[in-house]
Amino acid sequence: MAEQIVAGYRLVKLLGNGQTSQVWEVVEPTSSRHFAMKVLSDNDSSNSAARDALFHEAAVGIQMAHPNVIKIFSVSKEKVSPHYIMEYFPAGSLKARLQRKEFDFLRTNMRSIVKQAATGLAYVNASGWVHCDIKPDNFLINASCELRIIDFALAKKVETESFLSKLFRRKAIIQGTRSYMSPEQILGQPLDGRADVYSFGATVYELVTNRPPFRGASEKDLLRKHLSEPAVSPQVANAELTDEFSKLLLRMLAKKKDDRPASFHEVMMALNPMRIYKNEAPRKS
């Protein structure tokens, strides 16, 4: 099979396939360094909506400089094979580890996973962005428990709600993954970091129980539960969780954003002195 070259990079291995794009492991021949390339498929190279989404994702990601956020190096807006180049991080997602039932790995590393993810998300929010698609699929984790946040396709600027913004604001189109969406995201309301806190609460809930906090008979039923049904304590599915950690998760999943931790810094401050699992050694004060 002939060697494939895109924009001077040699394609090595297909890492992921999306609706309009692919992610490849690539090598830069001049340096022999490995990168990852997200490139629009040939059929979508001229699709303006697909191009806009790719360039938005890249434009947000390239602003981020944090050890827990995937690093983006460059963007190409050429007509043929538009793409961006990012850090090559050879690791699967937290979702993949759940699907492979790697519960011992998750349990052993849960504190580090939560801390790294919350640290990265605190940085994203402090940079003026709401990720809007926090879920187990969008955290990469390697065998050494190094974590990266990925996929800024749905990211939105943090919004402040004022009388004028309420008067002139159009209702947003609902975008996100329904098992993890905050009530305000579902309702198309202004978003701030507390929307990501909710989605992260739903994500961690799934990591420690192997089930999302809400399931529905239909998409409409699932969204209704996010809006009006309190989450069941994660201790029902995992009795090894401490009361303190379970209460923190339920606070993160509060329907009203004012009832949640105000930021990921507050999440980390709350987590620091508490145990996640009952048989952990007591935390030092």
WOFENWO-V881953 format. One record per residue. N is the residue number from 1. PHI is phi in radians with two decimals (NA if undefined). Layout:
{{N/PHI} {N/PHI}}
//
This chain:
{{1/NA} {2/-1.18} {3/-1.15} {4/-1.71} {5/-2.11} {6/-2.21} {7/0.90} {8/1.53} {9/-1.77} {10/-1.55} {11/-1.31} {12/-1.88} {13/-2.65} {14/-1.35} {15/-1.71} {16/-2.88} {17/-2.18} {18/-1.90} {19/-1.13} {20/-2.15} {21/-2.49} {22/-2.31} {23/-2.02} {24/-2.08} {25/-1.36} {26/-2.30} {27/-2.13} {28/-1.51} {29/-1.00} {30/-1.18} {31/-2.06} {32/1.12} {33/-1.41} {34/-1.66} {35/-2.36} {36/-1.99} {37/-2.14} {38/-1.77} {39/-2.28} {40/-1.22} {41/-1.15} {42/-0.95} {43/-1.20} {44/-1.91} {45/-1.06} {46/-1.82} {47/-1.38} {48/-1.08} {49/-1.14} {50/-1.16} {51/-1.12} {52/-1.04} {53/-1.13} {54/-1.11} {55/-1.24} {56/-1.13} {57/-0.99} {58/-1.20} {59/-1.12} {60/-1.25} {61/-1.09} {62/-1.22} {63/-1.32} {64/-1.49} {65/-2.36} {66/-2.58} {67/-1.08} {68/-1.79} {69/-2.11} {70/-0.98} {71/-1.61} {72/-1.85} {73/-1.78} {74/-2.73} {75/-2.29} {76/-2.07} {77/-1.85} {78/-1.07} {79/-1.16} {80/-1.71} {81/0.91} {82/-1.05} {83/-2.83} {84/-2.36} {85/-1.89} {86/-2.34} {87/-0.94} {88/-1.53} {89/-2.16} {90/-1.29} {91/-2.65} {92/-1.47} {93/-1.52} {94/-1.07} {95/-1.06} {96/-1.10} {97/-1.19} {98/-1.09} {99/-1.13} {100/-1.52} {101/1.04} {102/-1.52} {103/-1.20} {104/-1.13} {105/-1.06} {106/-1.12} {107/-1.13} {108/-1.06} {109/-1.86} {110/-1.03} {111/-1.07} {112/-1.13} {113/-1.06} {114/-1.12} {115/-1.12} {116/-1.12} {117/-1.11} {118/-1.14} {119/-1.11} {120/-1.12} {121/-1.24} {122/-1.04} {123/-1.14} {124/-1.03} {125/-1.14} {126/-1.15} {127/-1.39} {128/1.68} {129/-2.15} {130/-1.87} {131/-1.12} {132/1.29} {133/-2.57} {134/-1.30} {135/-2.89} {136/-1.01} {137/-1.12} {138/-1.76} {139/-2.15} {140/-1.60} {141/-2.48} {142/-1.71} {143/-1.13} {144/-1.52} {145/1.12} {146/-1.57} {147/-2.08} {148/-2.32} {149/-1.54} {150/-2.24} {151/1.21} {152/-1.77} {153/-1.05} {154/-1.80} {155/-1.00} {156/-2.24} {157/-1.13} {158/-1.01} {159/-1.93} {160/-1.85} {161/-1.72} {162/-2.25} {163/-1.05} {164/-1.16} {165/-1.14} {166/-1.14} {167/-1.22} {168/-1.84} {169/-1.33} {170/-1.44} {171/-1.17} {172/-1.28} {173/-1.26} {174/-1.23} {175/-2.34} {176/2.55} {177/-1.86} {178/-1.05} {179/-1.27} {180/-2.26} {181/-1.37} {182/-1.27} {183/-0.97} {184/-1.21} {185/-1.21} {186/-1.09} {187/-1.48} {188/1.21} {189/-1.56} {190/-1.00} {191/-2.01} {192/-2.35} {193/-1.03} {194/-1.21} {195/-1.18} {196/-1.19} {197/-1.03} {198/-1.08} {199/-1.10} {200/-1.20} {201/-1.02} {202/-1.14} {203/-1.16} {204/-1.18} {205/-0.94} {206/-1.19} {207/-1.10} {208/-1.65} {209/-2.14} {210/1.14} {211/-2.69} {212/-1.21} {213/-1.15} {214/-2.33} {215/-2.28} {216/-2.29} {217/-1.21} {218/-2.63} {219/-1.07} {220/-1.10} {221/-1.14} {222/-1.11} {223/-1.14} {224/-1.05} {225/-1.14} {226/-1.04} {227/-1.37} {228/-2.37} {229/-1.83} {230/-1.09} {231/-1.24} {232/-1.30} {233/-0.93} {234/-1.11} {235/-1.17} {236/-1.10} {237/-1.62} {238/-2.52} {239/-1.23} {240/-1.38} {241/-1.30} {242/-1.33} {243/-1.06} {244/-1.10} {245/-1.19} {246/-1.07} {247/-1.14} {248/-1.11} {249/-1.07} {250/-1.19} {251/-1.12} {252/-1.12} {253/-1.68} {254/-1.06} {255/-1.14} {256/-1.56} {257/-1.10} {258/-1.18} {259/-1.57} {260/-1.56} {261/-0.93} {262/-1.23} {263/-2.84} {264/-1.24} {265/-1.08} {266/-1.18} {267/-1.03} {268/-1.15} {269/-1.11} {270/-1.21} {271/-1.23} {272/-0.91} {273/-1.49} {274/-1.77} {275/-1.51} {276/-1.50} {277/-1.97} {278/-1.09} {279/-1.61} {280/-1.23} {281/-1.15} {282/-1.00} {283/-1.29} {284/-1.35} {285/-1.35}}
//
